[in-house]
Amino acid sequence: MQTEPLTGQMLNYSEVQFMLAEAALKDWIDGADSVYYNNGVLAYMQMWLPTSFTAALLTSGGINGAVF
């Protein structure tokens, strides 16, 4: 039995959000590219850095309006 949680993932949520950000930037889809990008950054941080720092970002709304 495989116990690694990321085994077999083709694309994770953060990668999809980065692709959507690029598509929005090129006006291929509706939506704000910055929202997709920030969602991707936050999801990536939550996946690899599940710490109090990412929890603080979520609860304080600190990612909104941030430039990464």
C-alpha positions in Angstrom: 0.0 0.0 0.0 1.3 3.4 -0.9 1.4 5.9 2.0 2.9 8.9 0.3 0.0 11.4 -0.1 1.3 12.9 -3.3 1.9 9.6 -5.1 0.2 9.5 -8.5 -0.8 13.1 -8.7 -0.6 14.4 -12.2 -1.4 18.1 -11.4 -2.0 19.4 -8.0 -4.4 22.3 -7.1 -1.6 24.9 -7.0 -0.3 24.0 -10.5 -3.8 24.3 -11.9 -4.2 27.7 -10.3 -1.0 28.9 -11.9 -2.2 27.7 -15.3 -5.5 29.5 -14.8 -3.6 32.6 -13.8 -1.6 32.5 -17.1 -4.8 31.9 -19.1 -6.5 34.8 -17.4 -3.5 37.0 -18.1 -3.7 36.2 -21.8 -7.5 36.8 -21.7 -8.3 33.2 -22.6 -10.6 32.9 -19.6 -12.6 35.3 -17.4 -11.3 36.1 -14.0 -8.5 38.1 -12.3 -5.1 36.6 -12.9 -3.9 37.9 -9.5 -6.6 35.9 -7.7 -5.6 32.6 -9.5 -1.9 33.4 -8.8 -2.4 34.1 -5.1 -4.6 31.0 -4.8 -1.7 29.0 -6.3 0.9 30.5 -4.0 -1.2 29.8 -0.9 -2.1 26.3 -2.0 1.6 25.5 -2.7 2.6 26.9 0.7 -0.1 24.9 2.5 1.0 21.7 0.7 4.8 22.0 1.5 4.9 24.3 4.5 2.0 23.3 6.8 3.0 25.7 9.6 1.6 28.3 11.7 2.8 30.9 9.1 0.4 29.6 6.5 -2.4 29.3 9.1 -1.8 33.0 10.0 -2.0 34.0 6.3 -5.3 32.2 6.0 -6.9 33.6 9.2 -5.7 37.1 8.8 -6.4 37.5 5.1 -2.8 38.5 4.6 -2.5 37.1 1.1 -5.1 39.5 -0.3 -3.4 42.3 -2.1 0.0 40.8 -1.5 2.6 40.9 -4.3 4.6 37.7 -4.6 
